[in-house]
Amino acid sequence: MRWDIHTVILILLSMFEMWMCWQVLYWTVLEKQDLKNWRKVMIWGNIIGLGILLGINRRMIYFSHIMFIFSVLVTMLCVFLIKKKQFLFIIETTIWYLAGIAFLDFFFAFISMTIFETDFYRFIYYTPSKPGAQIILLLFSRGSVFIVFRKIWKRQRINLEEWKSWLAVGCILLCVLLRGYQFLLYDMATGIKDMHGWSAAVSMLGIFVITGGIWGVIYRFKMMEKENQTLLVKEEMMRQNQMEMKALMDQNQILIHDIKNYLLTLRCYAKEKDWEKLNRYLDELCEEFRTNKIVSWTHIQMLDMLLAQKKQEAEKEQIEVYIEETVLGNLPFMEREICSMFGNLLDNAIEACQKVQGKKRWIKIRTNKQKNMLCIVIENSIDKKPIEKNGELISEKEDKRIHGYGLKSVKRIVEKYRGTFQYEIQEDFFNIKIIFFNLTYN
């Protein structure tokens, strides 16, 4: 391989490396669609300019910490000119990416030492006489990162801002390790220390595995914490909803209690033959009773009020709601559990119907109770089949991590009362069936 071809390939690899850096920034901190033309020119100037400089530098030496620092500073400056906010986050993201690439370069370099041994210095490290080997090592690093990122980029945009403190700690540790392994690589390449490439590579792999494990535990803990917070918020919303319905129930009781007074007033107007006031008063009463009227589908006042509320919400979205009348009588659930179970299921059904275009929107609610067995069936029209993975429904919302807790709350209640939760997906409708086989009553 001739030197000029070697340099061109190194420049192209370095450009590819910087292009991936900007993809990471798009995925975390920048809005690509909002970039103006001059910003795009600046970005490509950074990719091409640093690519050329890095490629020429790597023709002379495998890794230069001065060039590494220069690349970080120039990239951070470009991003800062594009977006002045979140600068600390920008610094952390840029260092993490570039340091990670360098870390992989060292890892593959240590492995190659076992092949080239004392020839590593002249073959790869300094003005390499075997440029093909150097290119293969650099290609391994960047190819590995590209394979990982390609899978990540297919997912939703990630928000790492809440991890800024952890990222900062990680940046410091990564830079310290990078500097330490750079000295070790130089000492082994120049013969100052004995070559133990495999030992160094294994130590790097061990650090990677331990660090990844720690990050995995921290991430899982944070997700569980966020999940618990979300569930608490939903339960609080249900509690408030329950209080509102209780207030409405009290209002209905007051109306019933006041019927005697309404009748006396109507009788007075009739005796006085004041038909105008009588008609106006009747109109006011009709409006008040129409507004507060609750249909009794289940004969459980709290549930009937919830169904009426959700039916009203759905009909505002041109969704037809069919509720099968069944006398359920006494149930062992707490009122907040009734609100949570039916409220979450109907919220999901309404949301699915809102996405239906050009077809009839509908929701059907059926309940059936026989002795200690209770069956709840909720069907709704759908625009397209929801996504499934490992028997679980996957949210199509932007931030999947903080959605789907409605069904989790429902399943938690079903498990508490030893019921079964099933769903069926057809071409144009979705069906959820919950069965409690042996309800016990206090």
C-alpha positions as CSV (number, residue, x, y, z in Angstrom):
1,M,0.0,0.0,0.0
2,R,1.5,3.3,-1.0
3,W,1.8,6.2,1.4
4,D,-0.6,8.5,-0.4
5,I,-3.3,5.9,-0.4
6,H,-2.6,5.2,3.2
7,T,-3.1,8.9,4.1
8,V,-6.3,9.2,2.1
9,I,-7.8,6.1,3.9
10,L,-6.7,7.5,7.3
11,I,-8.4,10.8,6.5
12,L,-11.6,9.1,5.4
13,L,-11.6,7.0,8.6
14,S,-11.1,10.1,10.7
15,M,-13.9,12.0,8.8
16,F,-16.2,9.0,9.5
17,E,-15.2,9.1,13.2
18,M,-16.1,12.8,13.4
19,W,-19.3,12.3,11.4
20,M,-20.4,9.7,14.1
21,C,-19.5,12.2,16.8
22,W,-22.1,14.6,15.3
23,Q,-24.7,11.8,15.0
24,V,-24.2,11.2,18.8
25,L,-24.8,15.0,19.4
26,Y,-27.9,14.9,17.3
27,W,-29.2,12.0,19.3
28,T,-28.6,13.7,22.6
29,V,-28.4,17.5,22.6
30,L,-28.9,19.0,19.1
31,E,-32.1,19.2,17.0
32,K,-30.9,18.4,13.4
33,Q,-34.1,19.6,11.8
34,D,-33.6,23.1,13.3
35,L,-30.1,23.6,11.9
36,K,-29.7,26.5,9.5
37,N,-27.5,26.4,6.4
38,W,-24.5,28.2,8.0
39,R,-24.6,25.8,11.0
40,K,-24.6,22.8,8.6
41,V,-21.6,24.3,6.8
42,M,-19.8,24.7,10.2
43,I,-20.5,21.1,11.1
44,W,-19.2,19.7,7.8
45,G,-16.2,22.0,8.1
46,N,-15.5,20.4,11.5
47,I,-15.9,16.9,10.1
48,I,-13.7,17.5,7.0
49,G,-11.1,19.8,8.7
50,L,-10.5,17.6,11.8
51,G,-10.7,14.5,9.6
52,I,-7.8,15.8,7.5
53,L,-5.7,16.8,10.5
54,L,-6.4,13.5,12.4
55,G,-5.6,11.5,9.3
56,I,-2.3,13.2,8.7
57,N,-1.4,13.0,12.4
58,R,-2.2,9.3,12.5
59,R,0.1,8.7,9.5
60,M,3.0,9.8,11.8
61,I,1.9,8.4,15.2
62,Y,-0.9,5.9,16.3
63,F,-2.2,8.2,19.0
64,S,-1.5,11.8,20.0
65,H,-3.0,13.2,23.2
66,I,-2.4,16.8,21.9
67,M,-4.4,16.0,18.8
68,F,-7.1,14.4,21.0
69,I,-7.4,17.5,23.2
70,F,-7.4,19.7,20.1
71,S,-10.2,17.6,18.5
72,V,-12.3,17.9,21.7
73,L,-11.8,21.6,22.0
74,V,-12.6,22.4,18.3
75,T,-15.7,20.2,18.3
76,M,-17.0,21.8,21.6
77,L,-16.4,25.2,20.1
78,C,-18.5,24.4,17.0
79,V,-21.3,23.0,19.1
80,F,-21.2,26.0,21.4
81,L,-21.6,28.4,18.4
82,I,-24.6,26.4,17.3
83,K,-26.2,25.9,20.7
84,K,-25.0,28.0,23.6
85,K,-27.2,26.2,26.2
86,Q,-26.4,22.9,27.9
87,F,-22.6,23.6,27.4
88,L,-21.5,21.3,30.2
89,F,-23.6,18.5,28.8
90,I,-22.1,19.1,25.3
91,I,-18.6,18.9,26.8
92,E,-19.4,15.6,28.6
93,T,-21.0,14.0,25.5
94,T,-18.1,15.0,23.2
95,I,-15.4,13.7,25.6
96,W,-17.3,10.5,26.2
97,Y,-17.4,9.8,22.5
98,L,-13.9,10.7,21.5
99,A,-12.3,9.1,24.6
100,G,-14.4,6.0,24.0
101,I,-13.0,5.7,20.4
102,A,-9.4,6.3,21.7
103,F,-10.0,3.6,24.4
104,L,-11.0,1.1,21.7
105,D,-7.9,2.1,19.7
106,F,-5.7,1.2,22.7
107,F,-7.5,-2.0,23.3
108,F,-6.9,-3.3,19.7
109,A,-3.4,-2.0,19.8
110,F,-2.6,-4.1,22.9
111,I,-4.0,-7.2,21.2
112,S,-1.9,-6.6,18.1
113,M,1.2,-6.5,20.3
114,T,0.9,-10.2,20.7
115,I,1.2,-10.6,17.0
116,F,3.9,-8.1,16.1
117,E,5.7,-8.1,19.5
118,T,8.9,-5.9,19.2
119,D,8.0,-4.9,15.6
120,F,4.8,-3.1,16.9
121,Y,6.6,0.2,17.2
122,R,7.8,0.4,13.5
123,F,4.9,-1.5,12.0
124,I,2.0,0.4,13.6
125,Y,2.9,2.9,16.3
126,Y,5.3,5.4,14.7
127,T,5.4,6.2,10.9
128,P,4.1,2.6,10.3
129,S,5.8,0.5,7.7
130,K,2.8,-1.8,7.6
131,P,0.0,0.8,7.1
132,G,-2.5,-1.9,6.3
133,A,-2.3,-3.2,9.9
134,Q,-2.8,0.2,11.4
135,I,-5.8,0.8,9.2
136,I,-7.3,-2.5,10.2
137,L,-7.0,-1.6,13.9
138,L,-8.5,1.8,13.5
139,L,-11.3,0.2,11.4
140,F,-12.1,-2.3,14.1
141,S,-12.6,0.5,16.7
142,R,-14.8,2.7,14.5
143,G,-16.7,-0.3,13.0
144,S,-17.5,-1.5,16.5
145,V,-18.9,1.9,17.6
146,F,-20.9,2.2,14.3
147,I,-22.5,-1.2,14.8
148,V,-23.6,-0.2,18.4
149,F,-24.8,3.2,17.4
150,R,-26.7,2.0,14.4
151,K,-28.9,0.0,16.7
152,I,-29.3,2.9,19.1
153,W,-30.1,5.5,16.4
154,K,-33.2,3.4,15.4
155,R,-34.7,4.1,18.8
156,Q,-36.2,7.3,20.1
157,R,-34.1,10.3,21.0
158,I,-32.5,9.8,24.4
159,N,-32.5,12.4,27.2
160,L,-29.2,12.2,29.2
161,E,-29.5,15.5,30.9
162,E,-30.5,14.0,34.2
163,W,-27.3,12.0,34.1
164,K,-25.0,15.0,33.8
165,S,-23.4,14.4,37.2
166,W,-22.7,10.8,36.5
167,L,-21.4,11.7,33.0
168,A,-19.0,14.2,34.5
169,V,-17.6,11.6,36.9
170,G,-17.3,9.1,34.0
171,C,-15.5,11.7,31.8
172,I,-12.9,12.3,34.5
173,L,-12.3,8.6,35.1
174,L,-12.2,7.8,31.4
175,C,-9.6,10.6,30.7
176,V,-7.4,9.4,33.6
177,L,-7.6,5.8,32.4
178,L,-6.9,7.0,28.8
179,R,-3.8,8.9,29.9
180,G,-2.6,5.9,31.9
181,Y,-3.0,3.5,29.1
182,Q,-1.4,5.9,26.7
183,F,1.8,5.9,28.8
184,L,1.6,2.1,29.1
185,L,1.2,1.8,25.3
186,Y,4.2,4.1,24.7
187,D,6.4,2.3,27.2
188,M,5.6,-1.1,25.7
189,A,6.0,0.1,22.1
190,T,9.4,1.7,22.8
191,G,10.7,-1.2,24.9
192,I,10.8,0.7,28.2
193,K,8.5,-2.0,29.6
194,D,8.1,-5.6,28.7
195,M,5.3,-6.2,26.2
196,H,2.2,-7.7,27.9
197,G,-0.4,-6.8,25.4
198,W,-2.9,-9.5,26.4
199,S,-2.7,-8.5,30.1
200,A,-3.3,-4.8,29.2
201,A,-6.2,-5.7,26.9
202,V,-7.8,-8.0,29.5
203,S,-7.5,-5.3,32.1
204,M,-9.2,-2.8,29.8
205,L,-12.0,-5.4,29.1
206,G,-12.4,-5.9,32.8
207,I,-12.7,-2.2,33.5
208,F,-15.3,-2.0,30.7
209,V,-17.3,-4.9,32.1
210,I,-17.2,-3.6,35.6
211,T,-18.1,0.0,34.6
212,G,-20.9,-1.3,32.3
213,G,-22.3,-3.4,35.2
214,I,-22.2,-0.4,37.6
215,W,-23.9,1.8,35.0
216,G,-26.5,-0.9,34.3
217,V,-27.3,-1.1,38.1
218,I,-27.6,2.7,38.4
219,Y,-29.7,2.9,35.2
220,R,-32.0,0.2,36.5
221,F,-32.3,1.8,39.9
222,K,-33.2,5.2,38.3
223,M,-35.8,3.6,36.0
224,M,-37.4,1.8,38.9
225,E,-37.4,5.1,40.9
226,K,-39.0,6.9,37.9
227,E,-41.5,4.1,37.5
228,N,-42.5,4.3,41.1
229,Q,-42.8,8.1,40.9
230,T,-45.0,7.8,37.8
231,L,-47.3,5.2,39.5
232,L,-47.6,7.4,42.5
233,V,-48.5,10.4,40.3
234,K,-51.2,8.3,38.5
235,E,-52.6,7.1,41.8
236,E,-52.7,10.6,43.1
237,M,-54.6,11.7,39.9
238,M,-57.0,8.8,40.4
239,R,-57.5,9.8,44.1
240,Q,-58.3,13.4,43.0
241,N,-60.6,12.0,40.3
242,Q,-62.3,9.9,43.1
243,M,-62.7,13.0,45.3
244,E,-64.3,15.0,42.4
245,M,-66.8,12.2,41.8
246,K,-67.6,12.0,45.5
247,A,-68.3,15.8,45.4
248,L,-70.6,15.1,42.4
249,M,-72.3,12.4,44.4
250,D,-72.9,14.8,47.2
251,Q,-74.2,17.3,44.8
252,N,-76.7,14.7,43.5
253,Q,-77.8,13.9,47.0
254,I,-78.4,17.6,47.6
255,L,-80.4,17.8,44.5
256,I,-82.6,14.9,45.5
257,H,-83.0,16.4,49.0
258,D,-84.0,19.7,47.4
259,I,-86.7,18.2,45.2
260,K,-89.3,18.9,47.9
261,N,-88.4,22.6,47.8
262,Y,-88.5,22.6,44.0
263,L,-92.0,21.1,44.0
264,L,-93.3,23.6,46.5
265,T,-91.9,26.4,44.4
266,L,-93.6,25.0,41.3
267,R,-96.8,24.6,43.2
268,C,-96.7,28.3,44.2
269,Y,-96.1,29.4,40.6
270,A,-99.0,27.2,39.4
271,K,-101.4,28.6,42.0
272,E,-100.5,32.2,41.1
273,K,-100.8,31.2,37.4
274,D,-97.4,32.9,36.7
275,W,-96.7,30.7,33.7
276,E,-93.7,32.7,32.5
277,K,-91.8,32.2,35.8
278,L,-93.0,28.6,36.0
279,N,-91.6,27.8,32.6
280,R,-88.3,29.6,33.3
281,Y,-87.9,27.7,36.6
282,L,-88.7,24.4,34.9
283,D,-86.1,25.1,32.2
284,E,-83.5,25.8,34.9
285,L,-84.3,22.6,36.8
286,C,-84.2,20.5,33.5
287,E,-80.8,21.9,32.7
288,E,-79.5,21.3,36.2
289,F,-80.8,17.7,36.2
290,R,-79.5,17.1,32.7
291,T,-76.0,18.2,33.7
292,N,-75.9,16.1,36.8
293,K,-77.7,13.1,35.6
294,I,-75.9,9.8,36.1
295,V,-77.0,6.7,34.3
296,S,-76.9,3.6,36.5
297,W,-75.2,0.8,34.4
298,T,-73.6,-1.2,37.2
299,H,-75.5,0.1,40.2
300,I,-72.2,1.0,41.8
301,Q,-72.4,4.7,42.2
302,M,-68.6,5.5,42.0
303,L,-68.2,3.3,38.9
304,D,-71.2,4.6,37.2
305,M,-70.0,8.2,37.6
306,L,-66.6,7.2,36.3
307,L,-68.2,5.5,33.2
308,A,-70.3,8.6,32.7
309,Q,-67.3,10.9,32.8
310,K,-65.2,8.8,30.4
311,K,-68.2,8.4,28.1
312,Q,-68.5,12.2,28.0
313,E,-64.8,12.5,27.2
314,A,-65.0,10.0,24.4
315,E,-68.1,11.5,22.8
316,K,-66.3,14.9,22.6
317,E,-63.8,13.0,20.3
318,Q,-66.6,11.5,18.2
319,I,-66.2,8.1,19.8
320,E,-69.3,6.1,20.3
321,V,-69.4,4.3,23.7
322,Y,-71.6,1.3,24.3
323,I,-72.0,0.2,28.0
324,E,-73.8,-3.0,28.7
325,E,-76.0,-2.7,31.8
326,T,-75.2,-5.2,34.5
327,V,-76.0,-5.1,38.2
328,L,-72.7,-5.8,39.9
329,G,-73.7,-5.1,43.4
330,N,-71.0,-5.3,46.1
331,L,-67.4,-5.8,45.1
332,P,-64.3,-6.3,47.3
333,F,-62.2,-3.6,45.5
334,M,-61.4,-0.3,47.2
335,E,-62.9,2.7,45.4
336,R,-59.5,3.9,44.3
337,E,-58.8,0.5,42.7
338,I,-62.1,0.7,40.8
339,C,-61.1,4.1,39.6
340,S,-57.6,3.0,38.7
341,M,-58.6,-0.2,36.8
342,F,-61.5,1.2,34.8
343,G,-60.0,4.7,34.4
344,N,-56.7,3.4,33.0
345,L,-58.3,0.9,30.6
346,L,-60.7,3.5,29.3
347,D,-58.0,6.2,28.9
348,N,-56.0,3.7,26.8
349,A,-59.1,2.9,24.7
350,I,-59.9,6.6,24.1
351,E,-56.3,7.3,23.1
352,A,-56.3,4.4,20.6
353,C,-59.6,5.5,19.1
354,Q,-58.3,9.1,18.7
355,K,-55.7,7.7,16.2
356,V,-58.4,6.1,14.0
357,Q,-58.9,8.0,10.8
358,G,-61.6,7.5,8.2
359,K,-63.4,4.7,10.1
360,K,-65.9,4.5,12.9
361,R,-64.6,5.1,16.4
362,W,-66.1,3.0,19.1
363,I,-65.6,1.6,22.6
364,K,-67.6,-1.3,24.1
365,I,-67.7,-2.0,27.8
366,R,-69.2,-5.3,29.2
367,T,-69.2,-6.5,32.7
368,N,-70.7,-9.7,34.0
369,K,-70.9,-11.0,37.6
370,Q,-72.0,-14.5,38.7
371,K,-71.5,-15.4,42.4
372,N,-67.8,-14.8,43.1
373,M,-66.7,-14.5,39.5
374,L,-66.4,-11.1,37.7
375,C,-65.6,-10.6,34.0
376,I,-64.7,-7.3,32.6
377,V,-64.3,-6.9,28.8
378,I,-63.3,-3.6,27.1
379,E,-63.1,-3.4,23.3
380,N,-62.1,-0.5,21.1
381,S,-61.5,0.3,17.4
382,I,-57.9,0.7,16.3
383,D,-56.1,2.3,13.4
384,K,-53.3,-0.3,13.3
385,K,-52.1,-3.2,15.4
386,P,-50.2,-2.2,18.5
387,I,-46.5,-3.3,18.8
388,E,-45.9,-6.5,20.8
389,K,-42.6,-7.8,22.3
390,N,-42.3,-10.9,24.4
391,G,-46.0,-11.0,25.0
392,E,-46.1,-7.3,26.2
393,L,-47.6,-4.3,24.5
394,I,-45.0,-1.7,23.6
395,S,-45.9,2.0,23.9
396,E,-45.6,4.1,20.7
397,K,-45.2,7.4,22.6
398,E,-42.0,9.4,22.3
399,D,-40.6,8.4,25.7
400,K,-41.4,4.8,26.1
401,R,-39.7,4.5,29.5
402,I,-42.2,6.7,31.3
403,H,-45.4,5.4,29.5
404,G,-47.3,2.1,29.9
405,Y,-47.7,2.5,33.6
406,G,-51.5,2.6,33.3
407,L,-51.6,-1.1,32.3
408,K,-49.0,-1.9,35.0
409,S,-51.3,-0.4,37.6
410,V,-54.2,-2.5,36.2
411,K,-52.1,-5.7,36.3
412,R,-51.0,-4.9,39.8
413,I,-54.7,-4.8,40.9
414,V,-55.5,-8.0,38.9
415,E,-52.6,-9.8,40.6
416,K,-53.7,-8.6,44.0
417,Y,-57.1,-10.2,43.6
418,R,-55.7,-13.3,41.8
419,G,-57.4,-12.6,38.5
420,T,-56.3,-13.1,34.9
421,F,-55.4,-10.4,32.3
422,Q,-55.7,-11.2,28.6
423,Y,-55.8,-9.2,25.4
424,E,-56.6,-10.0,21.8
425,I,-55.6,-8.0,18.8
426,Q,-57.6,-8.2,15.6
427,E,-57.3,-6.3,12.3
428,D,-59.6,-3.4,13.4
429,F,-60.2,-3.8,17.1
430,F,-58.4,-4.4,20.4
431,N,-59.9,-6.5,23.2
432,I,-58.9,-6.6,26.9
433,K,-60.5,-9.3,29.2
434,I,-60.0,-9.4,32.9
435,I,-61.5,-12.3,34.9
436,F,-61.6,-12.6,38.7
437,F,-62.6,-16.2,39.5
438,N,-62.9,-16.3,43.2
439,L,-63.5,-12.8,44.7
440,T,-63.7,-12.8,48.5
441,Y,-65.8,-10.3,50.4
442,N,-65.1,-8.8,53.8
